């Protein structure tokens, strides 16, 4: 009796809720019983909510490690597209598992070393990849059509609103949340009337009784800036505002480093307006936008007085946040000094409970002719 393992995958959590994982496992367990394989619980691997176009899946990673250790002799998978959606990934995984002396069996579509079967595997891989692109394009066009019909398109309702799904022919739309809307108007008042910066607003929020929707005790700068800048709050939401492109300066070399993970604003004529109930008038929104632009000009990140060779290139080793340049002017006792400091030093701006303990880093080389201080 040979030791066996099985692998099942679904692309979305919704599929998992509809018992797709369980139906795959039922078929695979029956296959193991019918062929007299020994299937232990620790050799059952699943990935729920992971795309087949990626290799960085927890269940698949554990499967590959076990195969390398020789834990099992045969692997059962429902079909090639459950293993991977891209033909190149299918070949890579089949060769990797095969080098460990393990046989891979596709229960729905058994494939041997016969050239005809290998050709069929290539064709199935190409079709699976084509179907993935086709489904993605249909989904994108469907969202745009819904937006043109007046449906609100978004993953969740913005702060200050609640989402009402489509019902009885009425398009999915936003309604005002009275409790949250009071805080939204208060934030606009702080920005416009008191001319506060986002950092000052964060400090007041985090020191006061107001909590973000998540229930966390800390507000983040991105949430506050979104509330104060999104035109949705003045009565118009926009779909198709952004397109996704590969980042110009990737921060790492992980499995998604070459994918379209960076947003880029589309031309305004491509935006699709969706009317929503306004929380503020057009004039306060215009004044808020002007104040944010004024704050940005005064922000340290736009300070071009000093040159930093490693600007936007350093990350803190301790907490992983970005580091920025700081210049201390010359005194009678010390010359001008320049450091790179972690954003986590300010727990208010970084929305963290405690400040980072990493010490400021001295530049590795002299910058713009300034002597290095020891």
Residue pairs with C-beta under 8 A, 6 or more apart in sequence:
1 36
1 37
1 38
2 36
2 37
2 38
2 72
2 73
2 74
3 37
3 38
3 40
3 43
3 71
3 72
3 73
3 74
4 32
4 37
4 38
4 39
4 43
4 72
4 73
4 74
4 75
4 76
5 39
5 43
5 44
5 45
5 63
5 66
5 67
5 71
5 72
5 74
5 75
5 76
6 25
6 28
6 29
6 31
6 32
6 39
6 43
6 44
6 45
6 75
6 76
6 77
7 45
7 46
7 47
7 59
7 60
7 63
7 75
7 76
7 77
7 82
7 83
8 21
8 24
8 25
8 28
8 45
8 46
8 47
8 77
8 78
8 82
9 24
9 46
9 47
9 48
9 50
9 52
9 57
9 59
9 60
9 82
9 83
10 16
10 20
10 21
10 24
10 47
10 48
10 49
11 49
11 50
11 51
11 52
12 49
13 48
13 49
15 21
15 48
16 48
16 49
21 46
21 48
24 78
24 82
25 44
25 46
27 78
27 107
27 108
28 76
28 77
28 78
28 107
29 39
31 76
31 105
31 107
32 39
32 76
33 39
37 74
37 76
43 66
43 71
43 72
45 59
45 60
45 62
45 63
45 66
46 59
47 57
47 58
47 59
47 60
50 57
50 58
50 59
50 60
51 85
52 81
52 82
52 83
52 84
52 85
52 86
52 89
52 128
52 132
53 84
53 85
53 86
53 89
53 129
53 132
54 255
54 256
55 84
55 89
55 92
55 93
55 255
56 254
56 255
56 256
60 93
63 75
64 93
64 96
64 97
66 72
67 75
67 96
67 97
67 100
67 102
68 96
68 100
70 100
70 101
70 102
72 102
73 101
73 102
73 103
74 102
74 103
74 104
74 105
75 97
75 102
75 103
75 104
75 105
76 105
76 107
77 83
77 104
77 105
77 106
77 107
78 106
78 107
78 108
79 106
79 107
79 108
79 109
79 124
80 90
80 106
80 109
80 111
80 121
80 124
80 125
80 128
81 124
81 125
81 128
83 89
83 90
83 93
83 104
83 106
84 90
84 93
84 125
85 128
85 129
85 132
86 125
86 128
86 129
87 121
87 122
87 125
87 126
87 128
87 129
90 121
90 125
93 104
94 104
97 104
98 104
109 120
109 124
111 117
111 118
111 120
111 121
143 153
143 239
144 239
144 240
144 272
146 153
146 171
146 172
147 153
147 239
147 240
147 272
147 274
148 272
149 171
150 171
150 173
150 274
150 275
151 166
151 171
151 172
151 173
151 274
152 163
152 171
152 172
152 173
152 174
152 237
152 274
152 276
153 239
153 274
154 163
154 237
156 163
157 163
157 174
157 177
158 174
158 226
158 227
158 230
158 232
158 233
159 180
159 184
159 212
159 213
159 223
159 226
159 227
160 176
160 177
160 180
160 181
160 183
160 184
160 227
160 233
160 279
161 174
161 175
161 176
161 177
161 180
161 181
161 276
161 277
162 174
162 175
162 176
162 177
163 172
163 173
163 174
164 170
164 172
164 173
164 174
164 175
165 172
166 172
173 276
174 237
174 276
174 277
175 277
176 277
176 279
180 213
181 279
183 210
184 227
184 233
184 279
184 280
185 279
185 280
187 201
187 224
187 227
187 228
188 228
188 233
188 280
188 284
188 285
188 288
190 196
190 200
190 201
190 204
191 201
191 228
191 288
191 291
191 292
192 284
192 287
192 288
192 291
195 291
195 294
196 204
197 295
197 298
198 221
198 224
198 225
198 228
198 292
198 295
199 221
199 346
199 348
199 349
201 224
202 219
202 220
202 221
202 224
202 348
202 349
202 351
203 348
205 219
205 224
206 217
206 218
206 219
206 348
206 351
210 219
211 217
212 218
212 219
212 220
212 223
217 353
218 351
218 352
218 353
219 351
220 351
221 349
221 350
221 351
225 292
227 233
228 288
228 292
229 288
229 289
229 292
231 237
231 238
231 285
232 238
232 276
233 278
233 279
233 280
233 285
234 278
234 279
234 280
234 281
234 282
234 284
234 285
235 275
235 276
235 277
235 278
235 282
236 273
236 274
236 275
236 276
237 273
237 274
237 275
237 276
238 271
238 272
238 273
238 274
239 271
239 272
239 274
240 266
240 270
240 271
240 272
241 265
241 266
241 271
242 263
242 264
242 265
242 266
243 263
243 264
243 266
244 260
244 261
244 262
244 263
244 264
245 260
245 262
245 263
245 264
246 258
246 259
246 260
246 261
246 262
247 257
247 261
247 262
248 262
249 312
250 257
250 258
251 315
280 288
296 302
300 324
301 324
306 325
306 327
306 338
306 368
307 367
307 368
308 324
308 325
308 338
308 340
308 363
308 367
309 363
309 365
309 367
310 325
310 340
310 363
311 324
311 325
312 322
314 322
314 323
314 340
314 361
315 321
315 322
315 323
316 322
316 323
316 342
316 343
316 344
316 356
316 358
317 358
318 342
318 344
318 356
318 357
318 358
319 342
319 344
319 352
319 356
319 358
321 342
321 343
321 344
321 350
321 356
322 342
322 343
323 340
323 341
323 342
323 343
323 361
324 340
324 341
324 343
325 338
325 339
325 340
325 341
326 338
326 339
326 340
326 341
326 360
327 336
327 337
327 338
328 334
328 336
328 337
328 338
328 339
329 336
330 336
334 373
335 370
335 371
335 373
336 370
337 373
338 362
338 363
338 367
338 370
339 360
339 361
339 362
339 363
340 360
340 361
340 362
340 363
341 360
341 361
342 356
342 358
342 360
343 349
343 350
343 356
344 350
344 352
344 355
344 356
344 358
345 355
345 356
346 355
347 353
347 354
347 355
350 356
362 372
362 373
363 372
366 372
